[in-house]
């Protein structure tokens, strides 16, 4: 991947990843196939997931959106963790979303 493409990717997606962990040096060495895969991969916006958590987190929608099916089902069947887990997720979900996005990026880079 060319440096210019890496810069564009970072400008478009930097808020979706933890600040200190983006593997810039590995992005520069991507094969053309991985570049295409990276361009086609959807990374969740932490702000949108936070809004889903605030308005629909009682039903686990926030966890389903980031691919955390087990916790989503737990929240769904327990009414947001009996009302306790639901507001706690408001403070945790953005960091969790960034970590999940980072996992997707690392999966593409390491393949």
Secondary structure in CASP SS format (residue, H / E / C, confidence):
PFRMAT SS
TARGET T0000
AUTHOR 0000-0000-0000
METHOD secondary structure of the structure
MODEL  1
X C 1.00
X C 1.00
X H 1.00
X H 1.00
X H 1.00
X H 1.00
X H 1.00
X H 1.00
X H 1.00
X H 1.00
X H 1.00
X H 1.00
X H 1.00
X H 1.00
X H 1.00
X H 1.00
X C 1.00
X C 1.00
X C 1.00
X C 1.00
X C 1.00
X C 1.00
X C 1.00
X H 1.00
X H 1.00
X H 1.00
X H 1.00
X C 1.00
X C 1.00
X C 1.00
X C 1.00
X H 1.00
X H 1.00
X H 1.00
X H 1.00
X H 1.00
X H 1.00
X H 1.00
X H 1.00
X H 1.00
X C 1.00
X C 1.00
X C 1.00
X C 1.00
X C 1.00
X H 1.00
X H 1.00
X H 1.00
X H 1.00
X H 1.00
X H 1.00
X H 1.00
X H 1.00
X H 1.00
X H 1.00
X H 1.00
X H 1.00
X H 1.00
X H 1.00
X C 1.00
X H 1.00
X H 1.00
X H 1.00
X H 1.00
X H 1.00
X C 1.00
X C 1.00
X C 1.00
X H 1.00
X H 1.00
X H 1.00
X H 1.00
X H 1.00
X H 1.00
X H 1.00
X H 1.00
X H 1.00
X H 1.00
X H 1.00
X H 1.00
X H 1.00
X H 1.00
X C 1.00
X C 1.00
X H 1.00
X H 1.00
X H 1.00
X H 1.00
X H 1.00
X H 1.00
X H 1.00
X H 1.00
X H 1.00
X H 1.00
X H 1.00
X H 1.00
X H 1.00
X H 1.00
X H 1.00
X H 1.00
X H 1.00
X H 1.00
X H 1.00
X H 1.00
X H 1.00
X H 1.00
X H 1.00
X H 1.00
X H 1.00
X H 1.00
X C 1.00
END
